[in-house]
Structures are given as structure tokens and as C-alpha cells.
Amino acid sequence: MTKEKQTESNVTSVISSTTKGTYIQKRTLILTSRINTHTLSSSSSSHSRCPESETLTLLCFTNSFEMGEEKPKPIGGVWPTVKPFVNGGASGMLATCVIQPIDMIKVRIQLGQGSAVSVTKEMLKNEGVGAFYKGLSAGLLRQATYTTARLGTFRILTNKALEANDGKPLPLYQKALCGLTAGAIGACVGSPADLALIRMQADATLPAAQRRNYTNAFHALYRITADEGVLALWKGAGPTVVRAMALNMGMLASYDQSVEFFKDNLGAGEGATILGASTVSGFFAAACSLPFDYVKTQIQKMQPDAEGKYPYTGSMDCALKTLKSGGPFKFYTGFPVYCVRIAPHVMMTWIFLNQIQKLEKKAGL
């Protein structure tokens, strides 16, 4: 019995110390233990263990290890926490570089300069191609703050919700709540950059005497702080936050549902699924957020008159005056262009995010 216990102890010690052994090595260990067991069985008393039972026990024990090499341990430190934020900001900034011209046309339409075609012709004729990228620095700064915060926060919230849900898929209402929360946090962080972006894009539409002539986003932030105070950086933050909450709720909830529909019901491939789901997601994001975006734009671009009075006292006053003068459809001014801008931005953000994650996986990050 002493030899049997010693043999079991040695086998257990070998198994416990094996962290990167191959499947062949484990099978060899099992065969070795079977031979030892047969030897012990033949030389011990009638109380010795059954060889088949000993082999089955070792099989069960070694099957808890993976075939091949063990999975690499996850990277510790700060990187796993900041990774969703870095990825979100980078994908948003790359998408903005592509979408900036459409966003510029959208702002001009909302400022009442005509249709998409007429605005494009006038900008090319009078200001040149560079006019479509005016305010790009503010747009990139906005993505570096707003999208970094919202996508990073959304991923953290959904991960926590998945843990609380025992790893089961989240219901639609939980995804919507995570989107609402992430949108609100992102909007609070990105509101100063958003204000700078709107003012830089609208500056060319003002009379020469009223133009602010910001050279870049940081110059705009400096001038706003110096001329109007620090709190002015969050002028229009209320409608900005509400708009971001509506946009993220519509975008995230409809996107997940659309992916399931295109994949499971239509049997679409990866490319068609991403394109279709992004288009549907972009439509609902635009439909939910454009009224708030319209009010936000009007508040952020307003100028005092000769007596120093602003045209609107606040977001609610702007909404009521707009409804009274133009009806409910006034809030959807520029909807086609706004929708066209949102859908590609959503699509490219996800594509860029997937590519970044693939590169990180190859690099072992």
C-alpha cells in the first residue's frame, strides 16, 4: 500500500506541474500510470484498487487540461481597462476623416443655405475643396473625447451587465439603457469640442464683421474661454446630452437586432450584414436624434443682436419657437443628408474598430 500511495503522489505531482504539455504527453502519462497500476495490483493484497478505475480517474483528471498548449494568460495592468476607450476613439476619428465633408454640408443645410446640391456647388465655387474639411480638427477632437468616452463606457457597462446576467445575451432594454448612459457620459465629456466644431463650420456663413475666425479647435476653445468664460464651453450641453442619449439608444439597440435579422433570417454574409445593419441603425439613430441635433445647432450658433439679446433663452424656448414658426417637420430639416452621414459613420466606425481589434490580436495586445 505504501508503494501505491507513493506512485499516486508522483503521478499527481507530474500532472499538477504540467502547464504547457501536449496531448501526446498526457496520453503517455495515462499509459504509464496504467502500467504502474497493473504492477501494483498484481503484487498487492486483495484490497488493491481496480486498474480500470485508476485509469478512468486519471483520464478524467487529465481531460481538464486543454489539448495542445495552454491559453496565454490575459495581459494585466492598465491596458485591459483603457483598451475599449482607445479603440473607440481611434475608430471614431478614422470614420470622421471620411465623413467630414457630408457633415459640413449638413450643417450648412440646417443654417438655411439651400439643398445638398446647391450647398455643394456654392462651396466648391466660392470656397474650394478645403471648405469641406473646415473644422476637421474640432471634429477629430470631438471623436477623441465623445466617442472615446461613449464606446469605452458602453463596453464596460455591457461587460458588467453580462457578468450579472451569468454570461447570457442581454435583452434589448438593457442594451438600450447602457446606450443611454454611455451617450450621456460621452456628451458631457465631448461638449466643448462639439461647440468648437459647430462654430467653426458655421463661421463662413456669418457676415464678415461677425466671424470669429478660429484657426483650429484649440484656438476656438481658448477664445471661447477667454471671451465668454469656462462655463461657455458647455453652452448647449443640455440638448447635446439629450441628443447623444437618443442617438446611442437608437443606434445600438437597432444595430444588434438588425445583425440578428440579416444573419439568422436572411442568411446574409458578413459584408452584407454589416452594411445592412449599419444602414438600419443609422436611420433610427438619425430619426431619434435629429430634432435634438437641430435645437442644439441653433443654440450653439446663435449670436446676440444689437441690443445684446439672444434669439433664444434656452433649448425649450428654441424648440417652441421652431415648432410655432415651421411646424414639427422643421426639426427634420436636412434629414436625408443627416441620415446619409450617420449611417456610413456608424458602418465605418464598426469596420475600423474590428480592424483595430484584429491588429491588436496579432500583436498580442
C-alpha positions as CSV (number, residue, x, y, z in Angstrom):
1,M,0.0,0.0,0.0
2,T,2.9,2.3,0.6
3,K,4.2,1.9,-2.9
4,E,0.7,2.5,-4.4
5,K,0.4,5.8,-2.4
6,Q,3.8,6.9,-3.5
7,T,3.1,6.2,-7.1
8,E,-0.2,8.1,-6.9
9,S,1.6,11.0,-5.3
10,N,4.2,11.1,-8.1
11,V,1.6,10.9,-10.9
12,T,-0.4,13.7,-9.2
13,S,2.7,15.8,-8.8
14,V,3.6,15.4,-12.5
15,I,0.1,16.3,-13.6
16,S,-0.1,19.4,-11.4
17,S,3.3,20.7,-12.7
18,T,2.3,20.2,-16.3
19,T,1.2,23.6,-17.6
20,K,2.2,23.5,-21.2
21,G,2.3,19.8,-22.0
22,T,0.9,18.4,-25.3
23,Y,-1.9,15.9,-25.7
24,I,0.6,13.1,-26.5
25,Q,2.5,13.7,-23.3
26,K,-0.8,13.4,-21.3
27,R,-1.7,10.2,-23.0
28,T,1.8,8.8,-22.2
29,L,1.3,9.8,-18.6
30,I,-2.0,7.9,-18.5
31,L,-0.5,4.7,-20.1
32,T,2.4,4.9,-17.6
33,S,0.0,5.1,-14.7
34,R,-1.9,2.1,-16.1
35,I,1.3,0.0,-16.2
36,N,2.2,1.0,-12.7
37,T,-1.4,0.2,-11.5
38,H,-1.2,-3.3,-13.1
39,T,2.1,-3.8,-11.4
40,L,0.8,-2.7,-8.0
41,S,-2.4,-4.7,-8.4
42,S,-0.5,-8.0,-9.1
43,S,1.9,-7.5,-6.1
44,S,-0.5,-6.1,-3.5
45,S,-3.1,-7.7,-1.4
46,S,-6.8,-8.3,-2.3
47,H,-7.7,-4.8,-1.1
48,S,-5.7,-3.1,-4.1
49,R,-7.6,-0.8,-6.5
50,C,-9.1,-1.8,-9.8
51,P,-6.8,-0.9,-12.7
52,E,-9.7,0.3,-14.9
53,S,-10.9,2.6,-12.1
54,E,-7.4,4.0,-11.6
55,T,-7.1,4.7,-15.4
56,L,-10.6,6.3,-15.6
57,T,-9.7,8.6,-12.7
58,L,-6.5,9.8,-14.4
59,L,-8.4,10.2,-17.7
60,C,-11.0,12.5,-16.0
61,F,-8.2,14.4,-14.3
62,T,-6.1,15.0,-17.4
63,N,-9.1,15.8,-19.6
64,S,-9.5,19.0,-17.5
65,F,-6.4,20.3,-19.3
66,E,-6.7,21.6,-22.9
67,M,-5.2,19.7,-25.8
68,G,-2.0,21.4,-27.1
69,E,-0.6,24.4,-25.4
70,E,-2.3,26.2,-22.6
71,K,-4.1,29.5,-23.4
72,P,-1.9,32.6,-22.8
73,K,-2.7,34.5,-19.7
74,P,-4.5,37.8,-20.2
75,I,-2.4,40.9,-20.1
76,G,-2.7,42.6,-16.7
77,G,-2.2,46.2,-15.7
78,V,-4.0,49.3,-17.0
79,W,-4.3,48.3,-20.7
80,P,-7.4,46.0,-20.4
81,T,-9.2,48.9,-18.8
82,V,-8.2,51.6,-21.2
83,K,-8.3,49.4,-24.3
84,P,-12.1,49.9,-25.1
85,F,-11.6,53.7,-24.8
86,V,-8.6,53.8,-27.1
87,N,-10.2,51.5,-29.7
88,G,-13.4,53.5,-29.7
89,G,-11.7,56.9,-30.0
90,A,-9.4,55.7,-32.8
91,S,-12.2,54.1,-34.9
92,G,-14.4,57.2,-34.5
93,M,-11.6,59.5,-35.6
94,L,-10.8,57.4,-38.7
95,A,-14.5,57.4,-39.6
96,T,-14.7,61.2,-39.1
97,C,-11.9,61.8,-41.6
98,V,-14.2,60.2,-44.3
99,I,-17.5,61.7,-43.2
100,Q,-16.4,65.3,-42.5
101,P,-17.5,66.7,-46.0
102,I,-21.0,65.3,-45.6
103,D,-21.2,66.7,-42.0
104,M,-20.2,70.1,-43.3
105,I,-23.0,70.1,-45.9
106,K,-25.5,69.0,-43.3
107,V,-24.6,72.0,-41.1
108,R,-24.9,74.4,-44.0
109,I,-28.4,73.0,-44.8
110,Q,-29.5,73.4,-41.2
111,L,-28.3,77.0,-41.4
112,G,-30.7,77.6,-44.3
113,Q,-28.3,77.8,-47.2
114,G,-30.3,75.5,-49.5
115,S,-30.4,71.9,-50.6
116,A,-27.5,69.5,-50.6
117,V,-26.8,70.0,-54.3
118,S,-26.9,73.8,-54.1
119,V,-24.8,73.9,-51.0
120,T,-22.1,71.7,-52.5
121,K,-22.0,73.8,-55.7
122,E,-21.7,77.1,-53.8
123,M,-19.0,75.7,-51.5
124,L,-16.9,74.4,-54.4
125,K,-17.4,77.7,-56.4
126,N,-16.7,80.2,-53.6
127,E,-14.5,78.4,-51.1
128,G,-12.9,75.5,-52.8
129,V,-12.4,71.8,-51.8
130,G,-10.8,72.8,-48.5
131,A,-14.1,74.2,-47.2
132,F,-15.5,70.7,-46.9
133,Y,-12.8,69.9,-44.3
134,K,-13.1,73.2,-42.3
135,G,-13.4,72.3,-38.7
136,L,-11.8,68.8,-39.1
137,S,-9.5,69.5,-36.1
138,A,-12.6,70.1,-34.0
139,G,-14.3,67.0,-35.4
140,L,-11.3,64.8,-34.5
141,L,-11.1,66.4,-31.1
142,R,-14.8,65.6,-30.6
143,Q,-14.3,62.0,-31.5
144,A,-11.2,61.8,-29.3
145,T,-13.4,62.9,-26.4
146,Y,-17.0,62.0,-27.2
147,T,-16.6,58.7,-29.0
148,T,-13.7,57.6,-26.7
149,A,-15.9,58.1,-23.7
150,R,-19.2,56.7,-25.1
151,L,-17.8,53.5,-26.7
152,G,-15.4,52.8,-23.8
153,T,-18.2,53.3,-21.3
154,F,-20.7,51.2,-23.3
155,R,-18.3,48.3,-23.4
156,I,-17.6,48.4,-19.7
157,L,-21.3,48.7,-18.9
158,T,-22.2,45.8,-21.2
159,N,-19.4,43.6,-19.7
160,K,-20.7,44.3,-16.2
161,A,-24.2,43.5,-17.3
162,L,-23.1,40.3,-18.9
163,E,-21.4,39.2,-15.7
164,A,-24.6,40.0,-13.7
165,N,-26.6,38.0,-16.3
166,D,-24.3,34.9,-16.0
167,G,-23.0,35.4,-19.5
168,K,-26.4,35.2,-21.2
169,P,-27.2,37.6,-24.0
170,L,-28.5,40.9,-22.8
171,P,-32.2,41.8,-23.5
172,L,-32.9,44.7,-25.7
173,Y,-33.9,47.1,-22.9
174,Q,-30.6,46.5,-21.0
175,K,-28.6,47.4,-24.2
176,A,-30.7,50.5,-24.6
177,L,-30.1,51.6,-21.0
178,C,-26.4,51.0,-21.5
179,G,-26.5,53.1,-24.7
180,L,-28.4,55.9,-23.0
181,T,-25.9,56.0,-20.1
182,A,-22.8,55.9,-22.3
183,G,-24.3,58.6,-24.6
184,A,-24.9,60.9,-21.7
185,I,-21.4,60.5,-20.3
186,G,-19.7,60.8,-23.7
187,A,-21.7,64.0,-24.5
188,C,-20.7,65.7,-21.2
189,V,-17.0,65.0,-22.0
190,G,-17.2,66.0,-25.7
191,S,-19.5,69.0,-25.4
192,P,-16.6,71.6,-25.6
193,A,-15.2,70.1,-28.8
194,D,-18.7,69.8,-30.2
195,L,-19.3,73.6,-29.6
196,A,-16.0,74.4,-31.3
197,L,-16.9,72.2,-34.3
198,I,-20.3,73.8,-34.8
199,R,-18.9,77.4,-34.6
200,M,-16.0,76.7,-37.0
201,Q,-18.4,75.1,-39.5
202,A,-20.9,78.0,-39.2
203,D,-18.4,80.8,-39.2
204,A,-18.2,81.1,-43.0
205,T,-22.0,81.7,-43.2
206,L,-21.8,84.8,-41.0
207,P,-21.2,88.4,-42.2
208,A,-17.5,89.3,-42.2
209,A,-17.9,91.6,-39.2
210,Q,-19.4,88.8,-37.1
211,R,-17.0,86.0,-38.0
212,R,-14.9,84.6,-35.2
213,N,-12.1,83.4,-37.5
214,Y,-10.9,80.4,-35.4
215,T,-7.8,78.9,-36.8
216,N,-8.2,75.4,-35.2
217,A,-10.1,73.6,-32.5
218,F,-7.7,74.6,-29.7
219,H,-7.8,78.2,-30.7
220,A,-11.6,78.1,-30.7
221,L,-11.6,76.6,-27.2
222,Y,-9.1,79.2,-26.0
223,R,-11.1,82.1,-27.4
224,I,-14.4,80.8,-26.0
225,T,-12.9,80.5,-22.6
226,A,-11.2,83.9,-22.7
227,D,-14.2,85.8,-24.2
228,E,-17.1,84.0,-22.6
229,G,-15.8,82.1,-19.6
230,V,-15.1,78.4,-18.9
231,L,-18.8,77.5,-18.5
232,A,-19.4,78.7,-22.0
233,L,-17.7,75.6,-23.3
234,W,-20.8,73.7,-22.2
235,K,-23.2,76.1,-23.8
236,G,-26.0,73.9,-25.3
237,A,-24.8,70.9,-23.3
238,G,-28.3,70.1,-22.3
239,P,-29.6,69.4,-25.8
240,T,-26.2,67.8,-26.7
241,V,-26.6,65.2,-23.9
242,V,-30.2,64.5,-24.8
243,R,-29.4,64.2,-28.4
244,A,-26.5,61.8,-27.6
245,M,-28.7,59.7,-25.4
246,A,-31.3,59.4,-28.2
247,L,-28.7,58.7,-30.9
248,N,-27.0,55.9,-28.9
249,M,-30.2,54.3,-27.9
250,G,-31.4,54.2,-31.4
251,M,-28.1,53.2,-32.9
252,L,-27.0,50.4,-30.5
253,A,-30.4,48.8,-30.0
254,S,-31.4,48.7,-33.7
255,Y,-27.9,47.6,-34.7
256,D,-27.9,44.4,-32.6
257,Q,-31.4,43.5,-33.7
258,S,-30.6,44.1,-37.4
259,V,-27.4,42.0,-37.2
260,E,-29.5,39.1,-35.9
261,F,-32.2,39.6,-38.6
262,F,-29.7,39.8,-41.5
263,K,-27.7,36.8,-40.3
264,D,-30.4,34.4,-39.0
265,N,-33.5,35.3,-41.1
266,L,-31.9,36.4,-44.4
267,G,-28.7,34.4,-44.2
268,A,-26.6,37.3,-45.4
269,G,-22.9,37.3,-45.4
270,E,-20.6,39.3,-43.2
271,G,-20.3,42.2,-45.6
272,A,-24.0,42.5,-46.4
273,T,-24.8,42.1,-42.7
274,I,-22.6,45.0,-41.6
275,L,-23.8,47.2,-44.4
276,G,-27.5,46.4,-43.9
277,A,-27.4,46.6,-40.1
278,S,-25.4,49.9,-40.2
279,T,-27.9,51.4,-42.6
280,V,-30.9,50.4,-40.4
281,S,-29.0,51.5,-37.3
282,G,-28.1,54.8,-38.9
283,F,-31.7,55.5,-39.9
284,F,-33.1,55.0,-36.4
285,A,-30.2,56.9,-34.9
286,A,-30.9,59.8,-37.2
287,A,-34.7,59.7,-36.7
288,C,-34.3,59.7,-32.9
289,S,-31.6,62.3,-32.6
290,L,-32.2,64.9,-35.4
291,P,-34.8,67.0,-33.6
292,F,-32.4,67.4,-30.7
293,D,-29.5,68.0,-33.1
294,Y,-31.4,70.8,-34.8
295,V,-32.1,72.5,-31.5
296,K,-28.5,72.0,-30.3
297,T,-27.2,73.6,-33.5
298,Q,-29.4,76.6,-33.2
299,I,-28.4,77.2,-29.6
300,Q,-24.7,76.8,-30.2
301,K,-24.5,79.1,-33.3
302,M,-26.8,81.9,-32.1
303,Q,-25.4,85.5,-31.9
304,P,-26.6,88.4,-29.8
305,D,-28.4,91.2,-31.7
306,A,-27.6,94.9,-31.5
307,E,-29.1,95.2,-28.0
308,G,-27.2,92.2,-26.7
309,K,-30.2,89.8,-26.7
310,Y,-30.0,86.2,-27.9
311,P,-32.8,84.9,-30.2
312,Y,-33.5,82.0,-27.8
313,T,-33.4,81.9,-24.0
314,G,-32.8,78.2,-23.9
315,S,-33.4,74.8,-25.6
316,M,-37.1,74.7,-24.7
317,D,-37.7,78.2,-26.0
318,C,-35.9,77.3,-29.2
319,A,-38.0,74.2,-29.6
320,L,-41.3,76.0,-29.0
321,K,-40.4,78.9,-31.4
322,T,-39.3,76.4,-34.1
323,L,-42.5,74.4,-33.7
324,K,-44.6,77.6,-33.9
325,S,-42.9,79.0,-36.9
326,G,-42.2,75.9,-39.0
327,G,-44.2,73.0,-37.6
328,P,-42.9,69.6,-36.5
329,F,-41.2,68.9,-39.8
330,K,-38.9,71.9,-39.3
331,F,-36.9,69.8,-36.8
332,Y,-36.2,67.3,-39.6
333,T,-34.5,69.9,-41.9
334,G,-31.7,68.2,-43.7
335,F,-32.8,64.7,-42.7
336,P,-31.7,62.9,-45.9
337,V,-28.2,64.3,-45.6
338,Y,-28.1,63.7,-41.9
339,C,-29.2,60.1,-42.3
340,V,-26.6,59.6,-45.1
341,R,-23.9,61.0,-42.8
342,I,-24.9,58.9,-39.8
343,A,-25.2,55.5,-41.5
344,P,-21.8,55.5,-43.1
345,H,-20.2,56.8,-40.0
346,V,-21.7,54.0,-37.9
347,M,-20.7,51.4,-40.5
348,M,-17.1,52.7,-40.8
349,T,-16.7,53.0,-37.1
350,W,-17.5,49.4,-36.6
351,I,-15.3,48.3,-39.6
352,F,-12.4,50.3,-38.3
353,L,-13.0,49.0,-34.7
354,N,-12.9,45.4,-36.0
355,Q,-9.7,46.0,-37.9
356,I,-8.0,47.6,-34.9
357,Q,-9.0,44.7,-32.7
358,K,-7.6,42.2,-35.3
359,L,-4.3,44.1,-35.4
360,E,-4.2,44.2,-31.6
361,K,-4.8,40.4,-31.5
362,K,-1.9,39.8,-33.9
363,A,0.3,42.0,-31.8
364,G,-0.7,40.1,-28.6
365,L,-2.3,43.1,-27.0
